[in-house]
Amino acid sequence: MEETQHNMVRREVVTGGTGGHCAYCGAELSPFYYFCLQCATPYKPIEALVGRSRPMPMGDDTRIATMAPQAWTLFGTYGLVIIAAALVAMGISGATGLGESTFIVTGSLAVMVTTLIFAAIYWKSLAVQLKQFGFNQWPAWAGLGILIPLLGLNIVYHGWLKSLMQDEHFHDPMAGLFQALGLPGMILLICVFPAIMEEIAFRGLLQHWLEIAVRPTKAMLLSAILFAGLHFSLVSLPYLFLVGLLLGWMKYRTRSLYPSMLVHFLHNLTVVLIAYYSG
């Protein structure tokens, strides 16, 4: 009985203008609201005023900014750190005459310190990836197999570039470091540190965050592009992109950082040994 009486009262409410009254408190209703201003009781659907709402589709940039803002923070921080390290190296080189070896050493130390800071802040994001061994899955071994033709491509590609350029325009950035550091020091600086620190930064943090916001394929592509770009080597950019793509694929498929760290180390070690024994 009460329900029937309630419906009858609601049908008597005038919703197109003033004059209608609330079925519960009797207050005059406003056509600009879907509820009574006196007792807050709704008297008509909200869609009658605003229409049915649909969520606006978000682009990848919006999704990353909303769901993984740390990704751009990390990338921007590394960019600023590397530029600052280069400026410091220029000052040291100009004052001491040590040459371009200071750029590699200063940049490597700056990246290492920055990575350790980010790793400490976002340790929870890394911990789950470091608990996974990864080598019990086939992509880890497939990556090791792909590394062989990739290194062959490295030799052919950079040899081709060198043949197109005059010697003074194609200079080995590692020249002079062998004399200053020796082979063990080069392996530590060029192979061990980057394999650990760059994998933590680009795959363990950057790609891990991007996978939350966008599809895994886009996350791998974007992290590989940023990985290649932050090496600041225009001639090596296409090749470094392929290396970053392989490392990102291995990390995604194994859910572990250890396989990509190993492949990264072996890649850099091969490059260092070739440069050492061919020079």
TAWOMO-V104438 format. One record per pair of residues at least 12 apart in sequence whose ideal C-beta (glycine too) atoms are under 8 Angstrom apart, sorted by the first residue. I is the first residue (numbers start at 0). J is the second residue. D is the distance in whole Angstrom. If there is no record, write none. Layout:
# TAWOMO-V104438
<<I	J	D> <I	J	D>>
This chain:
# TAWOMO-V104438
<<5	22	6> <8	22	4> <9	22	5> <9	42	7> <12	28	6> <12	42	6> <12	43	8> <13	28	8> <14	28	7> <14	30	6> <14	42	7> <14	43	5> <14	47	7> <15	30	6> <16	30	6> <17	29	7> <17	30	7> <19	42	8> <21	35	4> <21	37	6> <21	38	6> <21	40	6> <21	42	7> <22	40	7> <22	42	7> <23	35	7> <23	38	6> <23	40	5> <24	37	5> <24	38	4> <24	40	7> <26	38	7> <28	42	6> <31	48	7> <32	48	8> <33	45	5> <33	47	6> <33	48	5> <59	212	7> <59	213	5> <59	217	7> <62	212	4> <62	213	6> <63	209	7> <63	212	5> <63	213	7> <65	212	7> <66	211	6> <66	212	4> <67	208	4> <67	209	6> <67	211	5> <67	212	4> <69	121	7> <69	204	7> <69	208	5> <70	205	6> <70	208	4> <70	209	5> <70	212	8> <73	117	6> <73	200	7> <73	204	6> <73	205	6> <73	208	8> <74	205	7> <74	225	5> <74	229	8> <76	113	6> <76	117	8> <77	110	7> <77	113	6> <77	200	7> <77	229	6> <78	229	7> <80	109	5> <80	110	7> <80	113	5> <81	106	6> <81	109	7> <81	110	7> <81	229	6> <81	231	7> <83	109	7> <84	102	8> <84	105	5> <84	106	5> <84	108	8> <84	109	4> <84	110	8> <85	102	6> <85	105	7> <85	106	7> <85	231	8> <87	105	6> <88	101	4> <88	102	4> <88	104	8> <88	105	4> <88	106	7> <89	102	8> <91	105	7> <97	179	8> <98	175	6> <99	170	8> <99	172	6> <99	174	8> <99	175	7> <100	175	5> <100	176	5> <100	179	6> <102	172	8> <103	172	6> <103	173	7> <103	176	6> <103	188	7> <103	189	8> <104	176	8> <104	188	7> <107	188	6> <107	189	8> <107	192	6> <107	193	7> <110	193	8> <110	196	6> <110	197	7> <110	200	7> <111	192	6> <111	196	5> <113	200	8> <114	196	4> <114	197	8> <114	199	5> <114	200	5> <115	196	8> <117	199	8> <117	200	7> <117	204	6> <118	199	6> <118	203	8> <118	204	8> <121	204	6> <124	203	7> <124	204	6> <124	207	6> <124	208	7> <125	199	7> <125	203	5> <125	204	7> <125	256	8> <128	203	6> <128	207	7> <128	250	8> <128	254	7> <128	255	6> <128	256	5> <129	203	8> <129	255	8> <129	256	6> <129	257	8> <131	253	7> <131	254	5> <131	255	4> <131	257	8> <132	255	6> <132	257	6> <133	253	4> <133	254	7> <133	255	3> <133	256	8> <133	257	5> <133	258	5> <134	253	8> <134	255	8> <134	257	7> <134	258	6> <136	252	7> <136	253	5> <138	248	7> <138	249	6> <138	252	4> <138	253	5> <138	258	7> <139	249	6> <139	253	5> <139	255	8> <139	257	8> <139	258	4> <142	245	6> <142	246	8> <142	248	7> <142	249	4> <142	258	6> <142	259	7> <142	262	5> <143	258	8> <143	261	8> <143	262	6> <143	265	8> <145	245	6> <146	245	7> <146	262	5> <146	265	6> <146	266	6> <149	241	7> <149	242	7> <149	245	7> <149	266	7> <150	266	7> <150	269	5> <150	270	8> <152	238	7> <152	241	7> <153	238	6> <153	270	7> <154	273	7> <156	237	8> <156	238	5> <157	234	8> <157	235	7> <157	238	8> <160	234	6> <169	234	8> <171	274	7> <171	278	8> <172	232	8> <173	185	7> <173	189	7> <173	271	7> <173	274	6> <174	278	8> <176	188	8> <176	189	8> <177	274	8> <177	275	6> <177	278	7> <182	271	8> <182	275	6> <185	271	5> <185	275	7> <186	268	7> <186	271	6> <189	267	5> <189	270	8> <189	271	5> <190	264	5> <190	267	4> <190	268	5> <190	271	6> <191	264	7> <193	263	7> <193	267	6> <194	260	5> <194	261	8> <194	263	4> <194	264	4> <194	267	7> <195	260	6> <197	226	7> <197	263	7> <198	246	7> <198	250	8> <198	256	5> <198	259	5> <198	260	5> <198	263	6> <199	256	7> <201	222	5> <201	225	7> <201	226	5> <201	243	7> <201	246	8> <201	247	8> <202	222	7> <202	246	6> <202	247	6> <202	250	4> <202	256	6> <202	259	6> <203	250	8> <203	256	5> <205	222	5> <205	225	7> <206	218	5> <206	219	7> <206	222	4> <206	247	5> <206	250	6> <206	251	7> <209	221	6> <209	222	6> <210	251	7> <215	251	6> <218	247	8> <218	251	8> <219	244	6> <219	247	4> <219	248	6> <219	251	6> <220	244	7> <222	243	7> <222	247	5> <223	240	5> <223	241	8> <223	242	8> <223	243	3> <223	244	4> <223	246	8> <223	247	5> <224	240	6> <224	243	8> <226	239	7> <226	240	8> <226	242	8> <226	243	4> <226	246	8> <226	247	8> <227	239	4> <227	240	4> <227	242	8> <227	243	6> <242	266	7> <245	262	7> <246	259	4> <246	262	6> <246	263	6> <247	259	8> <249	262	6>>
